[in-house]
Amino acid sequence: MKCIRTEVIGCGHYLPAKVLTNDDLSKMVETNDEWISTRTGIRSRHIAADDEMTSDQGFKAVQMAMKNANITAEDLDLIVVATATPDNTTPATACKLAGRLGVKSGTPAFDINAACSGFVYALTMVDSMIRLGQIKTAAVIGVETLSRIVDWTDRNTCVLFGDGAGAMIVRASEGEGTAKDTGVLATKIYADGTQTENLYSTGGVALTKTAGFVKMNGKEVFKFAVGAMCEASDYVLNAAQAKIEDVDWLLPHQANSRIIAGVGQKLGISDEKVIITVDHHGNTSAASIPLAFSESVANGKIKKGDLILIPAMGAGFTWGGLLIRL
């Protein structure tokens, strides 16, 4: 039976020019490259310039995505930005991007904050709107300037995070309703609000009038993340009537190499099919999935027709999954 699918027609990414290596960090806090890399798999991350905002990064990523999709701002019916580090409390970063891009007046634009699961949440919402016929073409952006909420004296967290942006342009297309279709085949999102104290920011508008710093109970996050990301993966595979053997690439949220390895092993996916960018991006939260996706398309790893399984988990706790055929 014919159905409406959300097809990815272009993607883009951006990374700030400044690279902060583990050796650089060892001069700032008591740590070293071996300690960081063996525990997290991270060797370097990008850090936004002092005058570089979240909207600046998102703008460059979505410009690249639009160019690759061969569309103009006039073609966009919606802009959604997934971020936990917006430029302003209000207006939404998506609205600022809409203004800079020059989209037509009246085009809806809004932000989503689901932390590291933000892009999965955002694309799930956009997919629903496309399948309902409310929009045809959308820009979905994941972007973070996490360096602004990192305590650079806390070696347990400052080694983990980086800045960056990734974007997708998606458009309504017709499918056959099978797992062989192109586009978003299945989505699923979850949350458990009883876990908020295990991964959070110490600040907020109502709480302290400041952004605060990221704090994390690493053991609890790790213990929850692997099971949650596998749960979401199993759901979207079953919903699309696909099998794990059909998957060409596992592209999980780039939290750290141990979580990524744990998810791959539990799902039974070989290491050769797991996309890893955390080594040179660090954890970029809502940006990590679209950033890794776009980079993998650009370097030829992900190709047209590939089936990509995308699980994520973040503060909230939030988690979810996407199954996409490019």
N, C-alpha and C positions, 0 to 999 in steps of 0.2 A: 504494500500500500504506500502511495506517495506521501511524503512528509516534508516539513520544513526543517532544514538543518542550518546551523550556524557555522559557516565556513571561514577559516582563517585565510585571508587573501594577502596579508602582508604583516611583517613584524619588524621591529627595530629595537635598538638598545643604545644606552649611553653610560659611560663610566667617567668619573672625574679624572683629571690629569694626574693628580697627586697619588702616588702609590706608597703605602705604608707597609713595610716588610716586618717580619718578626724580629729581625735584627734591630730595626728602628725602634720597635716597641721595647726591646730589652734595655734601651737607653732611657726609657721613660718610666718603666715599672719593673719590679723584680720578676723577670721571666727570661726565657731564651727560646730560640727557634725549635730546639728539640722538644721542649716541654709543650709548646703550642701545637706543633705539627703532629706529634704522636697522639695527642688527645683530641684534636679537632680536624686534622687534615689541612688546616689553613696555613698558608705561607705568606700571603700578602692580601691586602684589601685596598680599595680606592677610597679617598677621603675628599669630600667636597671642599672647594676653596671657600674662604671666609665670606666672600660676596656671592656665593653660588647657592641658590635656594632649591627646594624640592621642585618647584614649578619650572625652573631652568633645566633641570635634568629631564623631567618629564617631557618638556617641549622638544628637546633634541631627540629623544627616543621616538616620540610620536611622529615627528617630521620624517625620520628615517622610515618608519612603518608606512606612512602615507605615500612616500616616494616608491617604496617597494610594492605597494598595493595599486599604484598608479591612480590615485584619487586626489581630489582637492578638498579643502575645508567645506565647500558647498555640498559635498556628497555625504557629510556626516549628519546623522540623525540623533546622536547621543555620544556623550563623553563621560566615562566613569573612571575615576582614579582611586586605586587602592593604596592607602598610605596610613601610617601611624605618626608621620612627621610632616604635617602640612605646613605651608608657609605661614598661614594665619589660622587662628581659631575659627574665624569666618572672614571672608567668604571661602567656599570650598576651593581647593587647588584646581579642581576640574573647571570651575567657572573662570579662573584666571587663565587657564590654558585655552578655553574656548575663545576668550577675548584676544589672546595672542595669535591664535590660529586664524581668526576671522571667520568663524562658523556663522551660519545664518542666524539672525535674531530669533529667539524662541526655542532654540535647540536645547534640550535638557542636559544638565551637567551636574554631577554630584560626586562626593567622595564616599568611600567605604573604609572603615577601620575594623579589620578582623585580624590585625597583626600579620603574622607570617602566612596565614591562610587567606589574606586579603584578596589576592588575585583570583583564587579559586572561587571565593564568594562573589567577586565582581563579575567574572565570566558566567557564573551560574545565573546571576540576575539578568545579564544581557541576553543570554541564551533563551531565558524564559520570555523576555520581551520580544525577541525576534520570532519565536515560535507562536506567540500570540498575535503577531502581525502588527505590533505597535511601532516597530522601527524596522529599517532594512540594513543600515550600515552604522557601525559604532566603532569608536576608539576605546580600547580597554588598556589602561596604563597601571603598572605597578611601579612605585617609586618611593625611595626612602633617603633621608639624610640622617641616618642613625648616629653619625658622629656627634650630632648636637645633643643627644641624650645619653651618651656614654660617659661614665665616670672613668677618666683616664688614669686614676690611681687604683682602680679595682682590677687586679689582674685576672680575676675569674670571669669578668664580662668584657673588658676592653679589648681583649684579643679576638673576640668572636665576630664583631660587626663591621660592616662596610657600607658605603653609599653607592647608589646606582639607580638605573631605571630601565624598564623594558616595556614594550608596547605591542599590542596586536590590533590590527584592523580586521573586523569580522563583518560578514555580510550574509544575509538570508540567501539560501540556495535550496534547490529541490533534491531530495534524496528518496531512496527506495524503502527506507525504514529498516535497513539491515546493518550489520556490523561492517559491511564493505563500503558504506557511504563515506563521503568526505565530510569533514567538519566535526563539531562536538557531538559525540555519540551518547554520552551520559555524564551526569553531574550528580554530586551529593555533598551537602554541607551539614556540619554538626557543631554543637557547643556544649560545654559543661561549666557553668558558672561557679561551681563549688571549688574550682581549681585556680581561682584568680590570684591567690597569694603565692603561687609557685612561679609565676612569670608576670612581671608588672613594671610599671613606671612609678617612681616614688612621688611624682608630681601630677598636677592637673589643675585646670582652671578653677574648679570649685574646691579642690582639696588644698592646694598650696599657692595657687596663682602662678605657678612655674611649671615647666615641662618635666622637671625631675630627671632621674637617672634610671636606666634599666636595671632591674634586679631579678635574679633567677635562682631557683633551686634546681641545679643541674641534674641531680639524680632522679628527681621526680619527673622532670621534663623528659629525660631520656626514657625512663620506664614507660611513660604514657605514650610518647611519640611513635615508637615502633608499632605498637598494637593499633593505635588510632589510624595511622597512615595505611596500614595493611587492611584494616576494616573498611576504610573508604575505597581502597583499591578493589577489594573483592566486590563491593557493592556495585561500582560502576561497570566492572567487567560483566557481572551477572545481568545488570540492567540492559547492557548492550548486546547480550548473548554472545559475548566474546570469551576467549580463553587466554590464560596467561601465555600460552605458547604462541598466540597471535601477536603479542606485543613486540614491537621492534625496539622501543626505547622506554625505559623507566626514567622519568625526569622528576625526582622528588624535590620538595623544598630543600634548599641547600643550607641546612642548619649546621651539621658537622659530619665528617666522614663516617663516624661510628654509627650514627643514626641511619645514614644512607645505606651503609653496609648491612645493618640489621634488617631494614625493610626489604632490601634485595634478597637477602638470604631467606627470610620468612616467606616471601612470595615465590621463591624458587626461580629467580631471574639471574642469569649469569652476569658476572662483573662486566663483561664486554658490552652488555646492553644497558648499562647504567650510566647516565650522563652526570658528570661531576664537574662543577665549576667553583665549588666552595674553596678550593685550594688557592685561587687567585682573585676571588670576589669576596670571600668571607660570607657571613650571613647578612644578606641584604633584605631580609624580611619580605614584605609584599612584592619587592622587585625581583626576588631571586628566581622565580619560575619564568616570567616573561623574558628576563635578562638571559637566563641559561638557554631558553628556547630560541631566542633570536640569534644568539651567538652560535648555537649549534646548527641553525639553518645557514647562517653566513659562512661557516667553515665547512659546510657540505656534509656534516654528520647526519642531521635530519634531512630527509629527502621527501619529495612529493610522494604521497601514497603511504608513508610510514604511519604506524599506529603508535601513539604516545600515551603512556599511562602516567598521570600527574597527581600524586598525593601531597598534602601539606598539613602542617600542624603548627599552631602558634598560641600566643597568649590569649587567655579567655576562660579555659582553653577553648580554642576553635580548631576544627580540622575538616578536611573534605577531600574530594577527588574529582578529577576530570579524565575522560577518555576522549582523545581527539585523533582523527586521521587527517593529516595535512593534505 
